[in-house]
Structures are given as structure tokens and as C-alpha cells.
Amino acid sequence: MVKARHARIPVTASSGNVFADIGLPEPEEELTKAQLASHIRQVIRRQRLTQVAAAAVLGIDQPKVSALLNGRLANFSSERLMRLLTALGQDVDITVRAKPRNRAHGRIRVIGEAHA
């Protein structure tokens, strides 16, 4: 019987933003868009909308709904995604406040849970 040898695999801690970790430009914008799209998916699921029905509510065509639901967000701005959330009956609140002193830069976060 041969004993398996366990190789050490280097592990790098995440920054908390996968888009920054893989080196994409504008990682906070990408994370914000992904989080907004996730909320849109949740609302569409909770409202039991088909892609065609969601397209009618959102005022976009079905292929764009498909792209959105599959995470293809290149053609969606954060502002557009926020408008889509409001079209689905969601409130989007934007809060601006001073960053804590222990953090070098401000950040953008999407907080909350989408409700149908």
C-alpha cells in the first residue's frame, strides 16, 4: 500500500471582494453590480416571474433579463440596476457617511434584503 503524500497548497486570504482579488479594474463597482443583480434575482424568484414576465415589468427584453440573471452585467450600470429594483417594487436607499478613521479609503456597499 502506498501512502498518499499531501502537498502544501498556498492559500491567500481574500480582500472580501473577489473582483479586487482577481485584479479587475473598478472592483467596487463590479461587486456593487453583482450584489444589486443578486437582489434582482431574489425578487424575480420571490415574485415567481418568468423571464418574459420580468422583462415586461422591467421594460427590457427577455435576452437582457437572461443576461442579468446569469451574471452577465457588462451592459448594466449600477444606476440601471437600481432602477430595475424600483421597477420590481423595491426601495433603494443610498446613505453617505464619513468613513472610520481606521480605514484608508471609503467604500461602497449594498446592504439589505430584497422583499417581494
ChimeraX commands (.cxc) that place a marker at each C-alpha (Angstrom):
marker #1 position 0.00,0.00,0.00 radius 0.5
marker #1 position 1.36,3.42,-0.98 radius 0.5
marker #1 position 0.77,6.33,1.36 radius 0.5
marker #1 position -0.56,9.46,-0.30 radius 0.5
marker #1 position 1.61,12.47,0.11 radius 0.5
marker #1 position -0.21,15.69,0.89 radius 0.5
marker #1 position 1.22,18.65,-0.94 radius 0.5
marker #1 position 1.01,22.02,0.68 radius 0.5
marker #1 position -1.22,24.33,-1.29 radius 0.5
marker #1 position -0.62,28.02,-0.73 radius 0.5
marker #1 position -3.71,29.88,0.44 radius 0.5
marker #1 position -4.19,33.61,0.03 radius 0.5
marker #1 position -6.69,35.44,2.20 radius 0.5
marker #1 position -9.41,37.27,0.29 radius 0.5
marker #1 position -9.76,41.01,0.45 radius 0.5
marker #1 position -13.51,40.48,0.73 radius 0.5
marker #1 position -14.00,41.49,-2.90 radius 0.5
marker #1 position -13.41,38.71,-5.42 radius 0.5
marker #1 position -13.22,41.27,-8.23 radius 0.5
marker #1 position -10.30,43.02,-6.50 radius 0.5
marker #1 position -8.68,39.67,-5.75 radius 0.5
marker #1 position -8.59,38.75,-9.45 radius 0.5
marker #1 position -7.35,42.20,-10.45 radius 0.5
marker #1 position -10.33,43.61,-12.34 radius 0.5
marker #1 position -10.47,47.37,-12.86 radius 0.5
marker #1 position -13.15,49.10,-10.74 radius 0.5
marker #1 position -13.66,46.13,-8.39 radius 0.5
marker #1 position -16.03,48.00,-6.05 radius 0.5
marker #1 position -18.30,48.87,-8.99 radius 0.5
marker #1 position -18.27,45.22,-10.12 radius 0.5
marker #1 position -19.10,43.98,-6.62 radius 0.5
marker #1 position -21.90,46.54,-6.28 radius 0.5
marker #1 position -23.39,45.45,-9.61 radius 0.5
marker #1 position -23.18,41.78,-8.63 radius 0.5
marker #1 position -24.90,42.45,-5.31 radius 0.5
marker #1 position -27.66,44.52,-6.95 radius 0.5
marker #1 position -28.17,41.79,-9.56 radius 0.5
marker #1 position -28.42,39.22,-6.78 radius 0.5
marker #1 position -31.23,41.24,-5.19 radius 0.5
marker #1 position -32.99,41.46,-8.56 radius 0.5
marker #1 position -32.74,37.67,-8.95 radius 0.5
marker #1 position -34.19,37.19,-5.45 radius 0.5
marker #1 position -37.16,39.46,-6.16 radius 0.5
marker #1 position -37.87,37.84,-9.53 radius 0.5
marker #1 position -37.76,34.42,-7.85 radius 0.5
marker #1 position -39.98,35.51,-4.94 radius 0.5
marker #1 position -42.50,37.07,-7.30 radius 0.5
marker #1 position -42.37,33.87,-9.40 radius 0.5
marker #1 position -41.86,35.82,-12.60 radius 0.5
marker #1 position -40.81,34.13,-15.80 radius 0.5
marker #1 position -38.08,35.87,-17.78 radius 0.5
marker #1 position -40.72,37.13,-20.22 radius 0.5
marker #1 position -42.90,38.48,-17.38 radius 0.5
marker #1 position -39.87,40.03,-15.67 radius 0.5
marker #1 position -38.89,41.68,-18.96 radius 0.5
marker #1 position -42.36,43.26,-19.21 radius 0.5
marker #1 position -42.17,44.58,-15.63 radius 0.5
marker #1 position -38.61,45.85,-16.09 radius 0.5
marker #1 position -39.17,47.38,-19.53 radius 0.5
marker #1 position -36.32,45.42,-21.11 radius 0.5
marker #1 position -36.28,42.47,-23.48 radius 0.5
marker #1 position -36.05,38.84,-22.37 radius 0.5
marker #1 position -32.44,38.32,-23.54 radius 0.5
marker #1 position -31.37,41.19,-21.25 radius 0.5
marker #1 position -33.22,39.54,-18.35 radius 0.5
marker #1 position -31.40,36.30,-19.16 radius 0.5
marker #1 position -28.05,38.11,-19.20 radius 0.5
marker #1 position -28.85,39.78,-15.88 radius 0.5
marker #1 position -29.95,36.54,-14.22 radius 0.5
marker #1 position -26.80,34.79,-15.46 radius 0.5
marker #1 position -24.45,37.46,-14.11 radius 0.5
marker #1 position -23.51,39.00,-17.46 radius 0.5
marker #1 position -23.55,42.58,-16.21 radius 0.5
marker #1 position -21.23,44.42,-18.61 radius 0.5
marker #1 position -24.17,46.25,-20.21 radius 0.5
marker #1 position -25.76,47.23,-16.89 radius 0.5
marker #1 position -24.67,50.20,-14.77 radius 0.5
marker #1 position -25.29,50.29,-11.02 radius 0.5
marker #1 position -27.81,53.07,-11.62 radius 0.5
marker #1 position -29.70,50.99,-14.16 radius 0.5
marker #1 position -29.77,48.02,-11.78 radius 0.5
marker #1 position -31.17,50.27,-9.05 radius 0.5
marker #1 position -33.90,51.46,-11.44 radius 0.5
marker #1 position -34.74,47.83,-12.21 radius 0.5
marker #1 position -35.11,47.14,-8.49 radius 0.5
marker #1 position -37.54,50.03,-8.15 radius 0.5
marker #1 position -39.50,48.71,-11.15 radius 0.5
marker #1 position -39.84,45.46,-9.18 radius 0.5
marker #1 position -41.36,47.38,-6.26 radius 0.5
marker #1 position -38.23,47.70,-4.16 radius 0.5
marker #1 position -36.94,50.80,-2.40 radius 0.5
marker #1 position -33.26,51.61,-2.90 radius 0.5
marker #1 position -31.79,53.84,-0.18 radius 0.5
marker #1 position -28.39,55.49,-0.59 radius 0.5
marker #1 position -26.62,56.58,2.59 radius 0.5
marker #1 position -23.44,58.67,2.59 radius 0.5
marker #1 position -21.37,58.94,5.76 radius 0.5
marker #1 position -17.78,59.54,6.82 radius 0.5
marker #1 position -15.51,56.50,6.75 radius 0.5
marker #1 position -14.00,55.29,10.01 radius 0.5
marker #1 position -10.51,56.57,10.79 radius 0.5
marker #1 position -9.04,53.08,10.77 radius 0.5
marker #1 position -9.82,52.60,7.07 radius 0.5
marker #1 position -7.71,54.32,4.40 radius 0.5
marker #1 position -10.47,54.73,1.81 radius 0.5
marker #1 position -14.23,54.99,1.61 radius 0.5
marker #1 position -16.20,52.04,0.28 radius 0.5
marker #1 position -19.42,51.20,-1.49 radius 0.5
marker #1 position -21.68,48.50,-0.04 radius 0.5
marker #1 position -25.08,47.08,-0.87 radius 0.5
marker #1 position -26.93,46.30,2.35 radius 0.5
marker #1 position -30.35,44.89,2.90 radius 0.5
marker #1 position -32.67,42.22,1.75 radius 0.5
marker #1 position -34.98,42.42,-1.23 radius 0.5
marker #1 position -38.63,41.93,-0.36 radius 0.5
marker #1 position -41.36,40.88,-2.74 radius 0.5
marker link #1:1,2 radius 0.2
marker link #1:2,3 radius 0.2
marker link #1:3,4 radius 0.2
marker link #1:4,5 radius 0.2
marker link #1:5,6 radius 0.2
marker link #1:6,7 radius 0.2
marker link #1:7,8 radius 0.2
marker link #1:8,9 radius 0.2
marker link #1:9,10 radius 0.2
marker link #1:10,11 radius 0.2
marker link #1:11,12 radius 0.2
marker link #1:12,13 radius 0.2
marker link #1:13,14 radius 0.2
marker link #1:14,15 radius 0.2
marker link #1:15,16 radius 0.2
marker link #1:16,17 radius 0.2
marker link #1:17,18 radius 0.2
marker link #1:18,19 radius 0.2
marker link #1:19,20 radius 0.2
marker link #1:20,21 radius 0.2
marker link #1:21,22 radius 0.2
marker link #1:22,23 radius 0.2
marker link #1:23,24 radius 0.2
marker link #1:24,25 radius 0.2
marker link #1:25,26 radius 0.2
marker link #1:26,27 radius 0.2
marker link #1:27,28 radius 0.2
marker link #1:28,29 radius 0.2
marker link #1:29,30 radius 0.2
marker link #1:30,31 radius 0.2
marker link #1:31,32 radius 0.2
marker link #1:32,33 radius 0.2
marker link #1:33,34 radius 0.2
marker link #1:34,35 radius 0.2
marker link #1:35,36 radius 0.2
marker link #1:36,37 radius 0.2
marker link #1:37,38 radius 0.2
marker link #1:38,39 radius 0.2
marker link #1:39,40 radius 0.2
marker link #1:40,41 radius 0.2
marker link #1:41,42 radius 0.2
marker link #1:42,43 radius 0.2
marker link #1:43,44 radius 0.2
marker link #1:44,45 radius 0.2
marker link #1:45,46 radius 0.2
marker link #1:46,47 radius 0.2
marker link #1:47,48 radius 0.2
marker link #1:48,49 radius 0.2
marker link #1:49,50 radius 0.2
marker link #1:50,51 radius 0.2
marker link #1:51,52 radius 0.2
marker link #1:52,53 radius 0.2
marker link #1:53,54 radius 0.2
marker link #1:54,55 radius 0.2
marker link #1:55,56 radius 0.2
marker link #1:56,57 radius 0.2
marker link #1:57,58 radius 0.2
marker link #1:58,59 radius 0.2
marker link #1:59,60 radius 0.2
marker link #1:60,61 radius 0.2
marker link #1:61,62 radius 0.2
marker link #1:62,63 radius 0.2
marker link #1:63,64 radius 0.2
marker link #1:64,65 radius 0.2
marker link #1:65,66 radius 0.2
marker link #1:66,67 radius 0.2
marker link #1:67,68 radius 0.2
marker link #1:68,69 radius 0.2
marker link #1:69,70 radius 0.2
marker link #1:70,71 radius 0.2
marker link #1:71,72 radius 0.2
marker link #1:72,73 radius 0.2
marker link #1:73,74 radius 0.2
marker link #1:74,75 radius 0.2
marker link #1:75,76 radius 0.2
marker link #1:76,77 radius 0.2
marker link #1:77,78 radius 0.2
marker link #1:78,79 radius 0.2
marker link #1:79,80 radius 0.2
marker link #1:80,81 radius 0.2
marker link #1:81,82 radius 0.2
marker link #1:82,83 radius 0.2
marker link #1:83,84 radius 0.2
marker link #1:84,85 radius 0.2
marker link #1:85,86 radius 0.2
marker link #1:86,87 radius 0.2
marker link #1:87,88 radius 0.2
marker link #1:88,89 radius 0.2
marker link #1:89,90 radius 0.2
marker link #1:90,91 radius 0.2
marker link #1:91,92 radius 0.2
marker link #1:92,93 radius 0.2
marker link #1:93,94 radius 0.2
marker link #1:94,95 radius 0.2
marker link #1:95,96 radius 0.2
marker link #1:96,97 radius 0.2
marker link #1:97,98 radius 0.2
marker link #1:98,99 radius 0.2
marker link #1:99,100 radius 0.2
marker link #1:100,101 radius 0.2
marker link #1:101,102 radius 0.2
marker link #1:102,103 radius 0.2
marker link #1:103,104 radius 0.2
marker link #1:104,105 radius 0.2
marker link #1:105,106 radius 0.2
marker link #1:106,107 radius 0.2
marker link #1:107,108 radius 0.2
marker link #1:108,109 radius 0.2
marker link #1:109,110 radius 0.2
marker link #1:110,111 radius 0.2
marker link #1:111,112 radius 0.2
marker link #1:112,113 radius 0.2
marker link #1:113,114 radius 0.2
marker link #1:114,115 radius 0.2
marker link #1:115,116 radius 0.2
view
